[in-house]
Amino acid sequence: MVIQLSTKKYIRLAVFVAVFLAVMSISFMLQAHDAPDGVQPLMAASAPVVSETVPAVPLAFDMADAPDGLASWYGQQFHGRRTASGTRFDMNEYTAAHRTLPFGTILRVENVKTGKSILVEVTDRGPFVRRRVIDLSYCAARDLGVSVSPVEIDALTKASISDFYTENDSTFLVFSPDLQPIVMSASLLDTLASATTLTNVMKSRSDSEYVIVRKGAKGNTTFTRACLVTSY
């Protein structure tokens, strides 16, 4: 699903692709330098045949725009209570309340003032205060650095994830290290751990790691930390 990007997203993607290609070029050069005498460097070998359906470089993925506005948060007062989705609210998880988006929707929320982004899952309804568009859990708000602050929001529904993997069997839906949604060939990524929850990934990932998003069992969404393959 390749899209026409806004200028802001186009610039972000262009920077990411440039960094990605630079990293891969350095990796190839190091391999060529370390090759024993008489051994042809990897780059001199015939180029592998890549299916047209598998992107050689990351491609942008279309997340739905959600209304931007003010983010607020909720915490201790509601900790342990039932949410509108039926789950127990845990202020230490990466969750959020939204008025209309389906439960289980993954949101990319960006702090407008700092440019920092996080991922959260919609599990509750709210906020019901004028101009506020999202209520973040205490943990998510602390990580993003917001109290009552302007944010930009993009949404990834379970239906979108399901549709993606119905049409793609050799690519991953991925969030880059700066949490931009992209499509990457499965051969370009090394998984670092087994599939887990969004909260576990967000708490354990480093700033250089990717997040692979997949459709799990019983309609759940799973997340996996990954890094770039550095050798072939």
N, C-alpha and C positions, 0 to 999 in steps of 0.2 A: 504494500500500500504506500506508494510514493506520492507525496503531496506537494502542492505549491505552498511554500513557507512564507510567513511574514518576514519582514526585513530582519527583525530581532532574532527569530529562530534560524534564518538563513545564515546570519553571521556566526551564531553559535555552532551550527553544524559545520560550516566551512572551517572554523578554527579547529574543531574536533578532528575532522578528516585530515587536515594538514598535520596535526600532531600524530595521528595514527600512522600516516604514511611515513613520517619522519622516524618514528620508533621502529617500524618494520624495515626501513632502509638501513638503519644502523645495525639491526640484528643481522641482516644479510651480509653487510660488509664485514662484521666481526667473524661470521662463519667463513667467509672467503679468506680472510687474513689468517685464520687458524688452520686452514686445510693443509694436510701434508703435501710435500712436493709430489708432483705427478698426479694429484687428484684434482679434478675439475671443480671449481667453486660451484655452489648451488645455483647461483644466478646464471652460470654458463650452460646449465642443463636445459633441455627442452622444456618449455613452459607447460605446466599441467593443464589438462583440458578441464575447464570449469563450466558446469551447466549454466545456461543463460538465466535460470531461475535462482541461482545462488550468487548474491552480490559479492564482488571482490573487495569492495570497500563498504563501510556502513551506509545505509540508506535511512532517510528520515521516516518515522512512523507517525501516522495521523492520530493524535490524541484529540478528543473533543474539547473545544473551548468551554469552560464553565465561567459564570459571571465572576468578575474580579471585585474586590472590595476589601472590607476590614475583616481580619481574623481576630478571634478572641479565644479563650481557652477555659476548660473546666477541669477540676481535679479532686482534691480530698473530699469535698462535700458530697460528691456523687460516686466515689470509689466503692465498687462492689454492688452498686444498684443495677437493675435490669435496664438495658438500653432498648430502644425502639425495635431493634432487630432480634431481641430476645437473648443476646449475650450479656454477660456481666461486664460492666464498665471497669476497666483497669487503667488508672491514670498513668501507668508506666509503660503502656503499649502505644504503638504508632497508629492511632485511630483518630476519627473525626466525626463530628455531627454535621450533616448537610440537610437542607430542607427537602430536596427533591430527588437527588441522584440515588440510583438503586444501591441497596446494601451490597457490600462486597466490591464496589467500585474503588479503584485505586486512583488517588489524586496526587498529582505533582504540584506542590505548593511552594511558591517562591516568595521570599521576603523582598519586596520591591526596593527597600532601602539598602540592603546588603548584597543582593543577588544570590544568596544562599538558598538552596532548595532541599526539600525532604519529600518522602513518599509516605502517604497515610492511607488507611482503608476506612471507607464509610461504614459505620456500624450504628449510627444514632441519628436522630432528627434534631434540628436546630441550626443556628441560633435563632431566637425569635426577638431580636433587637434590631431596629432599623439600621440599615447600612452595613450590618455585619453579615458576611456570607458563609462563614465557616467557624465552627468551634473545634479547636484542636485539643487533644488530650494534653495534660500537663507536660508529659515527656516530650511530645512532638513540638509543643510551643517553646519549650526551653531549648531544644536543639535548634529550632529555626530562629530563635532570638526574637520572638514577638510577644506582645502583651495584648494590646488592641492596636493592630498595625496593618497597613495596606499590603495585600498579597495578590499574586496572579495565580490562577488555578487552571490546570488541564486535567481531563478525566479519561480514565481507561476502564471501561465496563467489562464485566465477565463475558458478555456477548461479543465484544470486540476481540477479546483474547481467544475465545472459542473460534470465531470466524477466521482469525489469523492462522491458527494451527490447522484448520480444516483445509486451507489453501496452500500451506507451506509445510513441507516435511524435511527440509534440509537447512532451514534457517531458524534462528532464535529471535524472539522479541526481547529486547535488551534495554536496560537503562545504562548509559555510559557513566564514567566516573563522576561527571557533573550532573548526572541524572537526566540527561536528554534521551527521549525515546528513539531507538534506532532498530534497524533490522540487520543482523549479522549472520554470516555463514557459521554453522556449528563448528566447522573445522578451525576457526580462528580463535576459539575460546577454550580454556581449560577450566573446568569446574573445580572449586576449592573445597567444597563440602557438599553434603547431601541436601536435598530440597528441604526447605523449612518455612517458617512463617515470615511475614514482612518485618515484624518487630525484631526477630532474631537477626535477620540480615542487616537491618538498619543499625542495630546496636553493635554488630561485630565487623562490618565492612570497613576497609580502609579507604582513603580518599582516591586511591588508584584502581579500585576494584569495580567491576561491572556487576549488574544485577540481572540475571536471567529470569524472565517471567513465563510461567507455563500453566496450562490447564491441568489441575490435579483431579484426584478422585472425588466423586460426589459433588462435582461442580465447584470445588474449592480451587483457589489459585495458589500455586507454590512459587517459591523464590529461591534462587541459588546464587551464591557468590561465585565470581569467576574472574580470571585474568586473561590477558592476551597470550596466545601461544607464541613462544619466543624462538622455537626451532621446529623443523619439520623432518 
